[in-house]
Amino acid sequence: MSEPRISVRDYGRLPDGRQVHEYRLDNGRGLVLTALDWGGIVTGLWVPDSSGRTDNVVLGLASLEAYLAGAGSYLGVVAGRYANRIAGASFELDGQRHRLAANDGPNCLHGGPEGFGARLWQGLPRRPSDDGSVSLRLERVSPNGEMGFPGTLHVAVTYTLAADMSWRVGYEATTDLATVVNLTSHAYFNLAGAESGSALEHRLKLHASRYTEPDATGVPLRHVAVDGTPFDFRRERAIRADVGYDHNWLLDHPLDGALHPAASLHDPVSGRRMDILTTEPAIQFYAGTWLNGSLIGPGGQPFTRGTGVCLETQHNPDSPNRPIGPDWPSTVLRPGELFRSATLHRFGGLPTG
């Protein structure tokens, strides 16, 4: 073991000349995360396996240019101002209709074509804490009207690596006008190693008794019980490739601000396990269905269908267009309120000696 530490390096320049930085967080116990201030992109996450071999377990690209060219995949980004889809790229709030930027057929996906994943954030690394954790705080101000969303939003995302081999993502936001907020991390995981081929033999468990049946454009139709369907992951099982999973599940826990179990992902070959706990009411499981080989990893491996999977903790898609209730918790943020959300990724299957 070594001391926890954080470092920064120049990563490249945007076409307009602005500098992008990559931050490296190391908990001193084998867990290492690298992230950009461009889009909050997680470029790598190194985790030991059961034999002590450390490998990167999130899909990443070789350069800033590659990330800019592959922006539509949302590889590793912070998705917002509203993660997932808003139907018809519009919603009504307090009697006013807001028109958003459409970038997924008729819908607005992940905040529009220039959402939070395509913006430069301010990186604020923190000195290691007495408890052995190390953190990076990313901040930005999303102006009123950005991608059509109302309100000037002050938003912060904090990545923390702890001594217990966990990665925590914390979100905070305030606004000067009523708006909607839904934030998530769009990291693609492959616990065998980011360039080790398919993740579809990973075993998945979701703490969810219902999923959201979508229409052809991914917008919710209704919430449906998972019983007797390919969407039942209440018991851990292999993902497989028979269904092109890109669906939302309603988590069974209460929405009380506390962290609750949401999902577990296990790679039987490496032994790595990732348990996800969240304060959020839902999770989007995306099995890398649309990866087509156009994105190439730093080692030259094309990312194809199922190379990596996303487990995006969130509120339900299209919530701004649904009556608020137990199945459709509000995503509205008003002046004077603090939006706060957290998701914890805890890694197991690690060496015991």
Order of alpha helices (4+ residues) and beta strands (2+ residues): beta-beta-beta-beta-beta-alpha-beta-beta-beta-beta-beta-beta-beta-beta-beta-beta-beta-beta-beta-beta-beta-beta-beta-beta-beta-beta-beta-beta-beta-beta
